């Protein structure tokens, strides 16, 4: 069983990490949890053991369970999604695919996608919330990317990062298919309601 000092240290570390992940100031967390600013500072610096009611209020404000606040295991979490678990969330009659590999939960969403487009095929993506960024890296073939009024031609080995708050299109150019990986970065303050053209938080 953990000592009271160990529990206080774990709670302080976890509250501070979760607050920073959610881009909350100390004042914002204190207000959301119904606590004083001084109380939050004391908790984050492990200067005292919070009551059960205080823990419940903090957990509610941070949108986690109490267990996430008192967990003393500092080992980094590793989530493995095996190849057979990958989800093809879009296919076209031409045989193009968009495979969702792995992603995080809100508030800060990060997703990894694996795309394959057949010659002449394309996909039109809807605008994301302001602040969303996409990073594409071409593995094989040639990709045409249109993001708002910007149009780019990308070849094997090319990588691009662009703001995705305007409609965008990925297209295969050339005689062979194009395959590219895509990372979607949607910070919590960009809005939590995803577009509906592809699930889950969806790159398009």
Buried (B, 14 or more C-beta within 10 A) or exposed (E): EEEEEEBBBBBBBBBBEBBEEBEBEBEBBBBBBEBEEEBBBBBBEBEBBBEEEBBBBBBBBBEBEBEBBBBEEEEEEEEEEEEEEBEEBBEBEEEBBBBBBBBBEBBBBBBBBBBBBBBEBBBEBBBBBEBBBBBBBBBBBBBBBBBEEEEEEBEBEBEBEBBBBBBBBBBBBBEEBBBBBBBBBBBBEBBEEBBEBBEEBBBB
